[in-house]
Amino acid sequence: IFERWLRRHRPMLEVYPAANAPIGHNRENYMVPFIPLYRNGEFFKSSRELGYDYEYLQEPALQSFLDFLTPYLQQARQIWAWLVGAAVVGGIVTAVLTGLLKACRKKKRGTSSEIQPLLIESEDYNNITYQSN
């Protein structure tokens, strides 16, 4: 189990605590009651670094890029319906929001004072007063 953990995480020796660990568990403490005495940090190496390997832990060599890609394609095959559904729902939401934004902009432009005519009809001109209070 420890060998699998070492291979998966590949920690550096500095990760093993040098101080403030429980009594006997610091990196430079001796592993007791084992004889000959070894320090705890010396066990923080994978079997490959020590010159041997476990057959059941050996990683098979990848034959091709397709062998590497196959597990990911199998996962994608299982969730493709969800991916398509998410794309369709996302497209619909985007279209609705775009339509609403365009409608709001068009409505806002229609009431702008810049669109009003510069000249006023003559009968409306007589009713306007330019006095201030």
Secondary structure in CASP SS format (residue, H / E / C, confidence):
PFRMAT SS
TARGET T0000
AUTHOR 0000-0000-0000
METHOD secondary structure of the structure
MODEL  1
I C 1.00
F H 1.00
E H 1.00
R H 1.00
W H 1.00
L H 1.00
R H 1.00
R H 1.00
H H 1.00
R C 1.00
P C 1.00
M C 1.00
L H 1.00
E H 1.00
V H 1.00
Y C 1.00
P C 1.00
A C 1.00
A C 1.00
N C 1.00
A C 1.00
P C 1.00
I C 1.00
G C 1.00
H C 1.00
N C 1.00
R C 1.00
E C 1.00
N C 1.00
Y E 1.00
M C 1.00
V C 1.00
P C 1.00
F C 1.00
I C 1.00
P C 1.00
L C 1.00
Y C 1.00
R E 1.00
N H 1.00
G H 1.00
E H 1.00
F H 1.00
F C 1.00
K C 1.00
S C 1.00
S H 1.00
R H 1.00
E H 1.00
L H 1.00
G C 1.00
Y C 1.00
D C 1.00
Y C 1.00
E H 1.00
Y H 1.00
L H 1.00
Q C 1.00
E C 1.00
P C 1.00
A C 1.00
L C 1.00
Q C 1.00
S C 1.00
F H 1.00
L H 1.00
D H 1.00
F H 1.00
L H 1.00
T H 1.00
P H 1.00
Y H 1.00
L H 1.00
Q H 1.00
Q H 1.00
A H 1.00
R H 1.00
Q H 1.00
I H 1.00
W H 1.00
A H 1.00
W H 1.00
L H 1.00
V H 1.00
G H 1.00
A H 1.00
A H 1.00
V H 1.00
V H 1.00
G H 1.00
G H 1.00
I H 1.00
V H 1.00
T H 1.00
A H 1.00
V H 1.00
L H 1.00
T H 1.00
G H 1.00
L H 1.00
L H 1.00
K H 1.00
A H 1.00
C H 1.00
R H 1.00
K H 1.00
K H 1.00
K H 1.00
R H 1.00
G H 1.00
T C 1.00
S C 1.00
S H 1.00
E H 1.00
I H 1.00
Q C 1.00
P C 1.00
L C 1.00
L C 1.00
I C 1.00
E C 1.00
S H 1.00
E H 1.00
D H 1.00
Y H 1.00
N H 1.00
N H 1.00
I C 1.00
T C 1.00
Y C 1.00
Q C 1.00
S C 1.00
N C 1.00
END
